[in-house]
Amino acid sequence: MAHAYARKDALSSLSEIDLDHPVPRVASLLSEERNDELLGYVQAEAFTHVFTGDVESDPYEFFAGLERELREAPSFHLWVDIPLCRYRCHFCQFPTLVTSSRSETADATARRWVDANIKEARAWVAAVPALRTTPVGEFCLFGGTPSVLPADEIERLVRFYRETFAIDERTSMRAEGSPDSLTEDILTTLRASGFTALSYGIQSFDDRLLAIANRRHTGEQALQVRAAAERLEFDRVDGDLVWGLPGQTVAGFLDDVDRMIEARFSTVVAIKLHLRSFHDVESAIGHVSPAPWEDPRVREQLARRGDAWPSLGQQLQMREGAVDRLTAAGYYEHPTTYFPRRDMGPELWRSLNLDQDRQVPQVGIGLGAYSWCGYAEANVVAAPAAYLGLVEKGEIPFENVTTVSAEHREVRAVQMALSTCQPLREDVHRSRFPGSSLLSGRWGTMFDSLADRRLVHIDREAGRVALTEAGATLVEAVMNTQMGR
């Protein structure tokens, strides 16, 4: 009975739409009883984009697997996570620390966390020597909000990584930040340090919604950063929007998308607001304390105030409306939720990490960071005190490590490839996994079922499997409910 009631609630939310906009094209598909798993997944709003291993392991196995793979890989992706923020957004579930409003205290905190990151990086190089010599495909200064660092700390951190890892003129350098911290001075520092790609969270251009989310910037500031980055000749500027915010309307979100198109962002990242706690999801390392919006009482208070969460039907109207507008403006989806302009192509790290014929390793250094290779994956602890204590001892502070069994390695590779929203090629799959086929056996059975439900199209003559429009909308649900280990 519990399942029946859950399905009834999900169908009710699916049917609640904005009558000024088209009915979601996936609504009829999700209403079919054979797609209950997909409907349940979409309704649960689970976090994805992390592809876990399936066998508990230890750091030494991870280091050995990473070393082997790096010696054969053309490059790897390097994340540097600085967990500092000036405030905590009400939806944020990532491991972060809010810095002091006093400049002296904030500067001291910045130095401490840059020191810790450098010390952890040295431990990585000692454990996996190939990290020194394997080319870095993309270097990403991530967070938190790394743009809250003082300019001299950014310079010190980048200088260390340039001296320690194989970063050269072929390496793509990307930095992340927020509109309120990406000042002209910080943007100039980033550009002088070699960064050519910039990504930052905008979430919405509606100042009222930003205030509800505890964002400390305006929509106009977000556009000012875009203009400043263009003046400073960043090669690409990518921006994030969130759909599903409390009080958000379909028309309001689509207006945000139009403004991103008008400003010619290189990539428009359209992310669904996830309310399910990271603490309930095996594949995510969350903040040590819940995000305010995880509390149902807070959500109820917002709803009583007139800022209710959009229904599932309205959220899907936002998603499909955004895809229509972005496609018409020359953007395409690669990977899921990322819409680069066709003249720009996808963010390099996404191609390196996920595309079917590449999938090179990723190393994350910092609080709550995530690393993986074809053989294993690992998460760093999310508790700041525990992290600092272990790093001080010269350890890499892993919270968990898993290896990937031979059978699951193939499953994970197909999941990653499908998440790019690009066609899967039979020849590439057979080359990577001899004796296996996407068109027969267990994969053939699964893809035939998805094709019958209008989620994929199979071109047997060309040897390709491609997501349909509905499949791209529901790709996360497809990956996580239809592709067992």
C-alpha positions in Angstrom: 0.0 0.0 0.0 2.9 2.4 0.8 4.1 2.1 -2.9 0.5 2.8 -4.1 0.2 5.9 -2.0 3.7 7.1 -3.1 2.8 6.6 -6.8 -0.5 8.4 -6.2 1.3 11.4 -4.7 3.9 11.4 -7.6 1.2 11.3 -10.2 -0.7 14.1 -8.5 2.5 16.2 -8.5 3.2 15.3 -12.1 -0.3 16.4 -13.2 0.0 19.8 -11.5 1.2 22.1 -14.2 1.3 25.7 -15.3 -1.6 26.0 -17.8 0.3 28.8 -19.6 2.9 26.4 -20.8 2.8 23.0 -22.7 2.1 19.8 -20.8 5.5 18.1 -20.2 6.2 15.7 -23.1 7.4 13.0 -20.7 4.3 13.1 -18.5 2.4 10.4 -20.4 5.5 8.1 -20.4 6.0 8.6 -16.6 2.3 7.9 -16.0 2.7 4.4 -17.5 2.8 1.8 -14.7 5.8 0.0 -16.3 7.8 3.2 -15.7 7.1 3.3 -11.9 10.8 3.1 -11.1 11.5 6.1 -13.3 8.7 8.1 -11.8 9.8 7.2 -8.2 13.4 8.2 -8.9 12.4 11.6 -10.4 10.1 12.3 -7.5 12.7 11.4 -4.9 15.2 13.9 -6.4 18.2 11.8 -5.7 21.7 13.1 -6.2 23.7 11.6 -9.1 26.8 12.2 -11.2 29.1 10.1 -8.9 29.8 6.6 -10.2 30.8 4.5 -7.3 32.7 1.3 -7.0 31.1 -1.9 -5.6 33.7 -3.5 -3.4 35.0 -2.0 -0.1 38.7 -1.5 -0.3 41.7 0.3 1.2 43.9 3.3 0.0 46.7 1.1 -1.2 44.6 -0.7 -3.7 43.3 2.6 -4.9 46.8 4.1 -5.2 48.0 1.0 -7.2 45.1 1.1 -9.6 45.4 4.9 -10.1 49.2 4.5 -10.7 48.7 1.8 -13.3 46.0 3.8 -15.1 47.9 7.1 -15.1 50.9 5.4 -16.7 48.7 4.6 -19.7 46.3 7.6 -19.7 46.9 10.5 -22.0 46.0 12.9 -19.2 44.0 13.2 -16.0 41.7 15.8 -14.5 42.8 17.6 -11.3 40.4 19.1 -8.9 41.6 21.4 -6.1 38.8 21.9 -3.6 39.0 25.0 -1.3 35.9 24.6 1.0 35.6 28.3 2.1 32.5 30.4 1.5 31.4 33.8 2.8 28.0 32.4 3.6 26.1 29.2 3.2 23.3 28.9 0.6 20.1 27.4 2.0 20.2 24.6 -0.5 23.9 23.8 -0.1 24.8 20.2 0.9 28.5 20.4 0.0 31.3 20.4 2.7 32.0 24.1 3.2 33.1 26.5 6.0 31.8 30.0 6.3 34.7 32.5 6.8 34.8 35.3 9.3 33.6 38.8 8.3 36.8 40.1 9.9 39.4 40.4 7.2 42.4 39.4 9.4 40.6 36.3 10.7 39.4 35.4 7.1 42.9 35.8 5.7 44.4 33.5 8.4 41.7 30.9 7.6 42.6 31.1 4.0 46.3 30.6 4.6 45.5 27.6 6.8 43.4 25.9 4.2 45.8 26.6 1.3 48.6 25.1 3.5 46.5 22.0 4.2 45.6 21.6 0.5 49.3 21.8 -0.4 50.3 19.3 2.3 47.6 16.9 1.1 48.8 17.3 -2.5 52.3 16.4 -1.5 51.0 13.2 0.2 49.2 12.3 -3.1 52.4 12.7 -5.1 54.3 10.6 -2.6 51.7 7.8 -2.8 51.2 8.0 -6.6 54.4 9.1 -8.3 52.8 9.1 -11.8 50.8 12.1 -10.8 54.0 14.2 -11.3 54.5 13.2 -14.9 51.1 12.4 -16.4 49.8 15.5 -18.2 47.0 17.4 -16.5 44.2 17.7 -19.0 42.2 20.2 -17.0 43.1 21.9 -13.7 40.0 23.0 -11.8 40.0 25.3 -8.8 36.8 24.3 -7.1 35.0 24.8 -3.8 33.3 26.0 -1.7 34.0 29.3 -3.3 37.7 29.5 -4.1 37.3 33.1 -5.3 37.0 34.2 -1.7 40.7 33.5 -1.3 43.0 36.6 -1.2 44.8 37.2 -4.4 48.2 36.3 -3.0 46.8 32.9 -1.7 45.4 32.1 -5.1 48.8 32.9 -6.6 50.7 30.8 -4.0 48.4 27.8 -4.5 48.6 27.8 -8.3 52.3 28.3 -8.2 52.7 25.1 -6.1 50.6 23.1 -8.5 52.4 24.3 -11.5 55.7 23.3 -9.9 54.5 19.9 -8.7 52.3 18.6 -11.5 52.6 18.4 -15.3 50.7 21.5 -16.0 51.7 23.3 -19.2 50.2 25.4 -22.1 48.0 22.4 -23.1 46.3 22.3 -19.8 42.9 23.8 -19.6 42.7 26.0 -16.4 39.2 26.5 -14.9 38.2 28.4 -11.8 34.9 28.6 -10.0 33.3 31.3 -7.9 30.3 33.4 -7.2 29.2 36.8 -8.5 29.8 38.6 -5.2 33.4 37.3 -4.9 34.6 37.4 -8.5 35.7 41.0 -8.2 37.8 42.7 -10.9 40.9 42.2 -8.8 40.2 38.4 -8.3 39.3 38.0 -12.0 42.6 39.7 -13.0 44.6 37.5 -10.6 42.9 34.4 -12.0 43.6 35.4 -15.6 47.3 36.3 -14.8 47.7 32.9 -13.1 46.7 31.2 -16.4 43.0 30.5 -16.0 41.1 30.8 -19.3 37.8 29.2 -18.2 35.4 30.5 -15.6 32.4 28.9 -14.0 30.1 30.5 -11.5 26.8 29.9 -9.8 24.1 32.4 -10.7 21.1 30.2 -9.8 18.5 32.9 -10.8 18.4 36.5 -12.0 15.4 37.0 -9.7 16.7 38.9 -6.7 13.8 37.8 -4.6 14.6 34.1 -5.2 18.2 34.8 -4.5 17.4 36.3 -1.1 15.2 33.3 -0.2 18.2 31.1 -1.0 20.5 33.2 1.1 22.6 34.2 -2.0 24.4 37.5 -1.3 24.5 38.9 -4.9 22.0 40.2 -7.4 21.2 39.2 -10.9 22.8 42.3 -12.2 26.1 41.4 -10.5 26.1 38.1 -12.3 25.9 39.8 -15.6 28.7 42.3 -14.6 31.0 39.3 -14.0 30.2 38.0 -17.4 31.1 41.3 -19.0 34.3 41.6 -16.9 35.4 38.1 -17.9 35.0 39.0 -21.5 37.0 42.1 -21.1 39.8 40.1 -19.5 39.7 37.6 -22.4 38.6 34.4 -20.7 38.1 31.9 -23.4 34.9 30.5 -21.9 32.5 31.6 -19.2 30.0 29.1 -18.0 27.1 29.8 -15.6 24.8 27.7 -13.4 21.0 28.1 -13.1 18.8 26.1 -10.7 15.3 25.0 -11.5 12.8 24.0 -8.8 13.6 26.8 -6.3 10.8 27.7 -3.8 8.6 30.4 -5.2 10.0 29.9 -8.7 7.6 29.9 -11.7 7.9 28.2 -15.1 7.9 31.6 -16.8 10.5 33.0 -14.3 12.9 30.2 -14.9 12.6 30.4 -18.7 13.2 34.1 -18.4 16.5 33.2 -16.6 17.4 30.9 -19.5 16.7 33.7 -22.0 19.0 36.1 -20.1 21.8 33.5 -20.2 21.4 33.1 -23.9 21.3 36.8 -24.5 24.6 37.2 -22.5 26.1 34.4 -24.6 27.4 32.2 -21.8 29.6 29.4 -23.2 27.7 26.8 -21.2 24.4 27.1 -19.5 24.3 24.6 -16.6 20.6 23.9 -15.7 20.5 21.9 -12.4 17.4 20.6 -10.7 17.2 21.5 -7.0 17.8 18.3 -5.1 16.1 18.1 -1.7 17.0 14.6 -0.8 19.8 14.7 1.7 23.3 13.7 0.7 23.4 11.7 4.0 20.8 9.4 2.5 22.7 8.8 -0.7 25.6 6.4 -0.8 27.3 8.1 -3.7 27.7 11.6 -2.2 29.7 13.1 0.6 27.7 15.8 2.2 28.1 18.7 4.7 28.5 17.6 8.3 25.3 19.4 9.1 22.1 19.3 6.9 21.3 22.1 4.6 18.4 24.3 5.9 16.1 23.3 3.2 16.5 19.6 4.0 14.3 20.3 7.1 10.6 19.6 6.1 9.5 22.2 8.7 11.5 24.9 6.8 9.9 23.9 3.6 6.5 24.1 5.2 7.2 27.6 6.5 8.2 28.7 3.0 5.0 27.1 1.5 2.8 28.9 4.0 4.5 32.2 3.0 3.6 31.6 -0.6 7.0 30.2 -1.7 6.1 26.6 -2.3 8.3 24.2 -4.2 7.2 23.8 -7.8 5.3 20.5 -8.5 7.0 17.7 -10.5 4.9 18.8 -13.5 6.0 22.4 -13.3 9.7 21.3 -12.8 9.5 19.2 -16.0 7.9 22.2 -17.8 11.0 24.2 -16.7 13.4 21.5 -18.0 11.7 21.0 -21.3 11.1 24.7 -21.9 14.7 25.4 -21.2 15.9 22.6 -23.7 13.6 24.1 -26.4 15.0 27.6 -26.0 18.6 26.5 -25.7 18.4 24.2 -28.7 16.9 27.0 -30.8 19.7 29.3 -29.7 22.5 26.9 -30.8 23.2 25.0 -27.5 23.1 21.2 -27.1 23.2 18.9 -24.0 26.6 17.3 -23.3 26.5 15.9 -20.7 23.2 15.9 -18.8 22.4 19.3 -17.3 25.3 21.0 -19.2 24.3 22.9 -22.4 27.4 24.2 -24.2 27.2 26.4 -27.3 27.9 24.3 -30.4 30.7 26.6 -31.4 32.4 26.1 -28.0 31.8 22.4 -27.3 31.6 20.8 -23.9 33.7 21.6 -20.9 37.0 19.7 -21.4 36.9 17.8 -18.1 33.4 16.4 -18.9 34.7 15.1 -22.1 37.8 13.6 -20.5 35.9 12.0 -17.7 32.7 10.7 -19.2 32.8 10.3 -22.9 32.7 6.6 -24.0 36.1 6.5 -25.6 38.0 8.4 -22.9 37.0 8.3 -19.3 40.4 9.3 -17.9 41.1 9.5 -14.2 40.1 12.3 -11.9 42.0 13.3 -8.7 40.3 15.6 -6.1 42.4 17.2 -3.4 40.7 19.0 -0.5 37.8 18.6 2.0 35.2 16.2 0.7 37.0 15.7 -2.6 36.2 12.8 -4.9 38.7 10.8 -7.0 38.3 7.9 -9.4 40.0 5.8 -12.0 38.7 2.7 -13.9 39.7 0.4 -11.1 38.6 2.3 -7.9 37.2 5.5 -6.4 37.7 7.4 -3.1 36.1 10.2 -1.1 38.0 12.5 1.3 36.4 13.1 4.7 33.9 16.0 5.0 34.5 17.0 8.7 36.9 19.9 8.8 38.6 19.1 12.1 39.2 15.4 11.1 40.5 16.5 7.7 43.0 19.0 9.1 44.2 16.5 11.8 44.9 13.7 9.3 46.6 16.0 6.8 48.8 17.4 9.6 50.0 13.8 10.1 50.9 13.5 6.4 47.9 11.3 5.5 45.5 11.5 2.7 42.3 11.7 4.7 40.0 9.2 3.0 36.5 8.6 4.3 35.9 5.6 2.1 37.5 3.7 -0.7 35.9 1.2 -3.1 37.3 -0.8 -6.0 35.4 -1.6 -9.1 34.8 -5.3 -9.9 35.5 -6.4 -13.4 31.7 -6.9 -14.0 30.8 -3.5 -12.6 33.6 -1.7 -14.5 31.6 -2.3 -17.7 28.3 -1.2 -16.1 30.0 2.0 -14.8 31.5 2.7 -18.2 28.2 2.5 -19.9 26.5 4.6 -17.2 29.1 7.3 -17.7 28.8 7.2 -21.5 25.0 7.4 -21.3 25.2 10.4 -19.0 26.9 12.4 -21.8 23.7 12.4 -23.8 25.8 11.4 -26.8 25.2 8.2 -28.8 26.9 5.0 -27.6 29.0 3.3 -30.2 29.1 -0.5 -30.5 32.7 -0.5 -31.9 34.0 1.5 -29.0 32.2 -0.8 -26.5 33.5 -4.0 -28.1 37.1 -2.5 -28.1 36.9 -1.7 -24.4 35.0 -4.9 -23.4 35.9 -7.8 -25.8 33.1 -10.3 -26.0 30.4 -7.9 -24.9 27.9 -6.0 -27.1 25.5 -3.2 -26.6 23.1 -4.8 -29.2 22.8 -8.3 -27.8 23.0 -10.2 -24.5 22.1 -8.3 -21.3 22.8 -4.9 -22.8 20.7 -5.7 -25.9 17.8 -6.8 -23.7 18.0 -3.6 -21.6 18.2 -1.3 -24.5 15.4 -3.1 -26.4 13.2 -2.5 -23.3 14.2 1.2 -23.2 13.5 1.5 -27.0 10.1 0.0 -26.5 9.4 2.7 -23.9 10.6 5.5 -26.3 13.7 6.3 -24.2 16.4 5.2 -26.7 16.7 4.7 -30.4 18.7 1.8 -31.7 20.4 2.0 -35.0 21.7 -1.5 -35.6 23.1 -0.8 -39.1 25.3 2.1 -37.7 25.9 0.2 -34.4 24.7 3.1 -32.2 22.3 3.6 -29.3 21.1 7.1 -28.7 18.9 8.7 -26.1 15.6 10.1 -27.4 14.4 13.5 -26.2 12.5 11.8 -23.3 15.5 9.6 -22.6 17.8 12.7 -22.2 15.2 14.3 -19.8 15.1 11.1 -17.7 18.7 9.9 -18.2 19.7 10.1 -14.5 16.6 7.9 -13.6 17.5 5.5 -16.5 21.1 5.1 -15.3 20.2 4.6 -11.7 17.2 2.3 -12.0 17.6 0.3 -15.2 21.4 -0.5 -15.1 22.0 -2.8 -12.2 25.4 -3.8 -11.0 
